[in-house]
Amino acid sequence: MIAINFETYYDRLKNRRNEIMLTLEHVHREQRAVEDNEEWIDQAAYESRVHLLDNLANWYLHEITRIDDALVRITEGKYGFCVGCHEPIGLRRLETTPEAAFCTECQKMRDELSAA
């Protein structure tokens, strides 16, 4: 395996986590504003907005979990190895998805199983 600069990935992941936390604060403010607004013209618009904001919050929370897991793998010296097959994760994949826990092949199998 090519040597990984763990510090670079650690910094990237921490910075992304901080960005997400700021975004989540904004989403939560928007959720409160929607809940506090009693002047919705129709119920469908209200429900659509609530659904959108809930999905955004959940998506960002899931991303934070993936980032936190990657940060733990870095501190444990397990970063860069697939948690499925324990083979190295390609540097190209880590560059595009630094929180990746699975190599491309294992992720593909997981996606296929979840789609079934």
N, C-alpha and C positions, 0 to 999 in steps of 0.2 A: 504494500500500500504506500502511496505517496504520502509524505509527511504532511500532516494537517496543522495549520497554525490555529491552535485552539483559542488563543486570545482574540484573534480576529473574529472568529465565529461567536465567541462569547459576547464580545462588544456589539456585534450586529444583532444578536438575539436580544440583548438587554435594551438596545436602542429601539428595536421594533416593539418590545414589550411596553416601553414607556410611551411610544406613539399610540399603541392600542389603548392604554389606560386613559390617555387624554381623549381619545375618540369615544371610549365607553362613557366617560363623564358627560360628553356632549349628548350621546344617545340617551343616557338616563335623564338629563335635563329635558330633552325633547319628550321622553315618555311622561315625565311629570307635567309638562305643559299640555300634552294631549289629554291627560287624565283631569287636569284642572279646568280645561276649556269646556264650558257647558253650552256653547253656541254652535255645535255641529249642525250643519244643514240636514244631513241625512246620516242614518246609522251606518250605512255601508261605507261611507268615507271614513268615519271614525274607526270602524272595525278594521278597515284596510290599513290605516295608519298604525294602529296598535299592533297588528300582525307584522307589518314591515319592521317596526322598531324592535319588537320582541325577537324576530329572526336575526336582525343585525346584532343585537346584544348577545344572543346565544352564539352566533358565528364568531364574534370577537372573543367571547369567553372560552370557546373551544380552541381558538388560536393561542390564547394565553396559556392554556393547559399544555398544548403541544410545545410551546416555547419553554415553559417551566420544566417539562420533561427533558427537553434537549439540554437545558442548563444543568440539570442533575446528571445527565449522561456525561457532560463535559467534566464536571467535578469528580465523577467516579472513574474517569478514564475510559468510558465506553462509547464516547461520541465517535461517529463515523463508521460504526459497525451496525449492521441490520439487527434489530431485536428479534427478527424472525429466524433468519438463517445464520446469523452471526458473521456473515461475510462483510467485507468492506463496502460501504456505500460509495458510489462513484462521486468524485469531486465535482463533476458537472451538476449532479443532483443536489449536492450540498450547497453549491453556489446559488442555485435557483431556489432551493427550499432548505434553508439551513436548519429548520426544525425537523427535517425528515427523520423518522425512526426506522423506516424500512427501505431496503434497496428497491430499485425499479421493479424487479421481477416479483418480489414479495408484495409490494404495494399493488401491482397489477392483479395478483391473485386475490388479495383482500378486496379490491374494488369489484372483481368479478363475482366473488362470493356474496358481497353485500347487495349486488344488483340482482342476484337470483332470488 
